[in-house]
Amino acid sequence: MINFNFPATIFSAQNDSDTQLDHVLSEAVEVTNAKDQHEEELEMVDLMHSAETYWRAKIREKGVAYVHLLFDMTIEKNDERGYYLKGEV
């Protein structure tokens, strides 16, 4: 199950995932250009929101099972690399 933190945007229905990826990357640039910590934090939230919109578009294109598989594969890969706190996976 994929848990989203934000409501769906109009872009999750309008944008394909490639277009949304461009927006995700532009949000990352906005994070790096932030003038202070507060602006940086707000831009990080925007980045997360944009990433969620990417995944909603990808689900629309390829289906939820495909996206679940990607998430599971990533968790497995990162677990093998020792990235997780013990007992948290």
PELINUR-V841972 format. One record per pair of residues at least 12 apart in sequence whose ideal C-beta (glycine too) atoms are under 10 Angstrom apart, sorted by the first residue. I is the first residue (numbers start at 0). J is the second residue. D is the distance in Angstrom with one decimal. If there is no record, write none. Layout:
I | J | D
I | J | D
This chain:
0 | 63 | 8.9
0 | 67 | 7.7
0 | 70 | 9.5
1 | 51 | 8.9
1 | 54 | 6.6
1 | 55 | 9.0
1 | 58 | 7.6
1 | 63 | 7.1
1 | 66 | 6.4
1 | 67 | 6.9
1 | 70 | 6.8
2 | 51 | 9.6
3 | 47 | 9.9
3 | 48 | 9.4
3 | 51 | 5.1
3 | 52 | 9.3
3 | 54 | 7.8
3 | 55 | 7.4
4 | 44 | 9.0
4 | 47 | 6.8
4 | 48 | 7.8
4 | 51 | 6.7
5 | 44 | 8.8
5 | 45 | 9.9
5 | 47 | 7.6
5 | 48 | 4.8
5 | 49 | 9.5
5 | 50 | 9.8
5 | 51 | 5.5
5 | 52 | 8.1
5 | 55 | 9.6
6 | 48 | 9.3
6 | 51 | 9.5
7 | 51 | 8.4
7 | 52 | 7.6
7 | 55 | 5.8
8 | 48 | 7.4
8 | 49 | 8.6
8 | 51 | 8.5
8 | 52 | 5.2
8 | 55 | 8.0
8 | 56 | 9.9
9 | 52 | 9.3
10 | 22 | 7.3
10 | 48 | 9.9
10 | 49 | 8.4
10 | 52 | 5.3
10 | 53 | 9.3
10 | 55 | 8.6
10 | 56 | 7.6
11 | 51 | 8.1
11 | 52 | 4.8
11 | 53 | 8.5
11 | 54 | 8.6
11 | 55 | 3.6
11 | 56 | 5.6
11 | 57 | 9.7
11 | 58 | 8.7
11 | 59 | 7.3
12 | 52 | 9.7
12 | 55 | 8.2
12 | 56 | 8.3
12 | 59 | 7.4
13 | 52 | 9.9
13 | 56 | 8.7
14 | 52 | 7.3
14 | 53 | 8.4
14 | 55 | 9.4
14 | 56 | 5.6
14 | 59 | 9.6
15 | 53 | 10.0
15 | 56 | 6.1
15 | 57 | 9.1
15 | 59 | 8.7
15 | 60 | 6.7
16 | 52 | 9.4
16 | 53 | 5.8
16 | 54 | 8.4
16 | 55 | 9.1
16 | 56 | 4.4
16 | 57 | 4.6
16 | 58 | 9.3
16 | 59 | 8.4
16 | 60 | 5.8
16 | 61 | 8.4
17 | 53 | 9.5
17 | 56 | 8.9
17 | 60 | 9.6
18 | 53 | 9.4
18 | 56 | 8.0
19 | 49 | 7.1
19 | 50 | 8.7
19 | 51 | 9.8
19 | 52 | 5.5
19 | 53 | 4.4
19 | 54 | 8.9
19 | 55 | 8.5
19 | 56 | 4.9
19 | 57 | 8.3
20 | 49 | 9.2
20 | 50 | 9.3
20 | 53 | 6.0
20 | 56 | 8.9
20 | 57 | 9.4
21 | 49 | 9.9
21 | 53 | 9.8
22 | 45 | 9.7
22 | 46 | 9.8
22 | 49 | 5.3
22 | 50 | 9.5
22 | 52 | 7.5
22 | 53 | 7.9
23 | 45 | 9.8
23 | 46 | 6.9
23 | 47 | 9.7
23 | 48 | 9.7
23 | 49 | 4.8
23 | 50 | 5.5
23 | 51 | 9.8
23 | 52 | 8.1
23 | 53 | 5.5
24 | 46 | 9.5
24 | 49 | 9.1
25 | 45 | 9.8
25 | 46 | 9.5
25 | 49 | 8.2
26 | 42 | 6.6
26 | 43 | 8.7
26 | 44 | 9.6
26 | 45 | 5.2
26 | 46 | 4.2
26 | 47 | 8.8
26 | 48 | 8.2
26 | 49 | 4.7
26 | 50 | 8.1
27 | 42 | 8.6
27 | 43 | 9.4
27 | 45 | 9.8
27 | 46 | 6.0
27 | 49 | 8.9
27 | 50 | 9.6
28 | 42 | 9.2
28 | 46 | 9.8
29 | 41 | 9.2
29 | 42 | 4.6
29 | 43 | 9.4
29 | 45 | 6.9
29 | 46 | 7.7
29 | 49 | 9.8
30 | 42 | 4.4
30 | 43 | 5.7
30 | 44 | 9.9
30 | 45 | 8.2
30 | 46 | 5.9
54 | 66 | 6.1
54 | 69 | 9.1
54 | 70 | 8.9
57 | 69 | 8.3
74 | 88 | 6.6
75 | 88 | 8.9
